Every structure is written in C-alpha cells, then in structure tokens.
Amino acid sequence: MLKVRNAILHVFDFETGGTYLSDRELDLSERPTRSYVQRHLRKVSTSPESRHGEFCEGSSFAEKISDYFAGREEFVALSQEIGIYFWEELRKSDDPGQCDVLVADFEDTDAVAGKAKAADTVVGAAIAKAIEEDAYDAPPTRRFAVILLPRKQAFVHDLRSVDGQSANDVVRTDAALPNPTQKVESYLLVDADTLAIDFCDRARSIAGRDSFIIPDGLLQCTTQASSREVISSVTKIVEDVAEEFGVTPALAVSEAKAYVAERAEMGEVVMPQEVGEKVFEDAPQMRESFERKAREENLPEEVPVRRGAANRMTKNHHIKTDTGIEITFPSEYARKPELISFERDADGTMRIILKGIAHIENR
C-alpha cells in the first residue's frame, strides 16, 4: 500500500524561458490527481532500472533532506529549491526537452513487508501477512521522491463559436504529461530511515560534455549498478559457465532466475555469489568458474532488488530454438522435472519435454 503525504508540481517552459514554481501542493483529495501521483511513485519505487547510492561526505542535499525528515525544512520550500536547481541545469543542456518536476513525500508498507521477511523468516512472514490484512500498526517506509515528467505533444479538440456557429477544431499542445504507465528516465528516491538512494538519470550534453545532473550535481552520491544490470550480468555468467561445461544453459539460467526471485521475496537483497552456489551446488568446478567470472565482472557482494522488479525480470524464462520454436515457462519450473525437462540425444541434438499438460490454448 502506498500513501502520498505531500506532492507538488513545478512547470518549466524552455521555449519561452518561463519557470512556474507552485506555492501550493497538489490537492490529493482529488482522486484522479492522487491516483496519477501514486502510480508514478509505485512505478519508480519498483523499477529494476534504479541505480543505488549513498551520499558522499559534504553533500549539501544530504543535509537538506535530513533537515526535512527531521521537520526543520518545509516541503514546499525544499521542493522549490529542487525545482530551481533543475531549471538552471536543464536550461544549460543542448536539448533540455519540455518537462515538469513532481516532488513527493510518501509512505510504502510493501517495503516494510520485505524488510520484515529479511529480518526473520517466521516473524517476518507473520508481519507481512498482517500488513496485507491491514492489521499491522508499525510505521511504513517513508521516502522522498523527485521525478522529471517529460511532456509530450498531443492533439486535442478545441470547442469554439464563430459568428454564432459552432466551430470545432483540432489544436496541438505540448502540455500533456506522461501516462502513469510510461517510463520516465530521470528520478530519485531517498529513504527517510537510512538515507539510502535509488535513482535513474541519463547523460545530458552540457557545455560540450556529458553530465549526470542527479547523482553528480544534486545528490552528490556514489553509484552502484542497478538491479537489472546485476541480474543480467549474473544470468550471463551462469549461461557462460553452463555452456563451458556442457550443461543445458536454458535450465541453468531459469534456475538462477528462480533463485533471484526467491531471495528478493524473502529480503529484497540478492548476493550474486549465492546464485552461483545455488545453481551449481553439485558441481564444484562450475561453481569455481562462476566465482572467478563474477570477480572479473566486479559484481557487488549484494544488490538491493525490489520484489516487484524481481518478479518482472525473473518470473518467466523465454527460450528460442534454432528451429524457430519459442517457449516461455515459469522460471521455478527449472526445479520441477515432472513439468519440463531438457534431454540430449546421441546425435547431440536436444529435446524439450513438457509434461502434465491437461489443456492447450491458442494465443
């Protein structure tokens, strides 16, 4: 469950050179407004594209956000400072694009469930169940978010009256905000308890050089690979090791995905080394090869993975044969030979056997 405490929208117009900083928060009692903000916050909170970081020593924003969480800084004033920063930086860019800045303070009980499971399997599961049943009173995880909302051109109807007659027309506007399902490229999230950072940003050309205005400019923080980057690297290493030792790569990769999903469900933290240990637990040489390749890739010891993001990335495994057949199956089936198995014939070709099927649908 996600509850928005405060939200405000600041508007930029780089064509006219105007910046419109709001003095009032969004009216969250209006259901469409509340829903729009919630859906964007939920999307960025569970995005596998988020990189992770910590504030560097001397970060001015770290001090600002700490004061805000402690009640020494007002929401509107802080949001306006952030708006001014983005306005000044984006206007220097060779291609700023039209955008607005959404700033929000919100609470997320889903994150509490993940942390509870990580702390203790039995107690954590009970806490998570109580949260789902809305019977748990512990304070939820609180986060501060800033999202750059890219505006897009759209065509709308224009209702007019000309000489007493209706004259409907089509006009173009660039004031359309992105749909909640649309991917946004630049945002940041700061955890109120730990000041841990999740962010996403793209390089912008400023004064002839690529700049990242969120991690390097505003936050002044370290940068750690995103969940998607780490999981992609881990599954690629698993695939390489499987091919090296003549094991079916599809089976090994799907088993790796299943383990990642399981770990994310339990604690929202995945340790790449444990993936190799689990997938190749009965093959010491393959396990050693995985560990060596993981070191060469400089993979972190652990990486935060939101449960929602892990599910999207690892729930299903998709394979395509050289004969053009494509199959998608749940990753957890890699551990269930009674449902799917991969066998190699004497001539070196493979066969995939699907079992226990009662019904087939055309899709």
Secondary structure, 3 states (H helix, E strand, C coil): CEEEEEEEEEEEECCCCEEECCCCCCCCCCHHHHHHHHHHHHHHHCCCCCEEECECCCCHHHHHHHHHHCCCCCHHHHHHHHHHHHHHHHCCECCCCCEEEEEEEEEEHHHHHHHHHHHCHHHHHHHHHHHHCCCCCCCCEEEEEEEEEECEEEEEEECCEECCEECCEEEEEEEECCCCCCCCCCEEEEECCCCCEEEECCCEEECCEEECHHHHHHHCECCECCHHHHHHHHHHHHHHHHHHCCCCHHHHHHHHHHHHHHHHHHHCEECHHHHHHHHCCCCHHHHHHHHHHHHHCCCCCCEECCHHHHHHHHCEEEEECCCCCEEEEEHHHHHCCCCEEEEECCCCCEEEEECCCCCCCCC
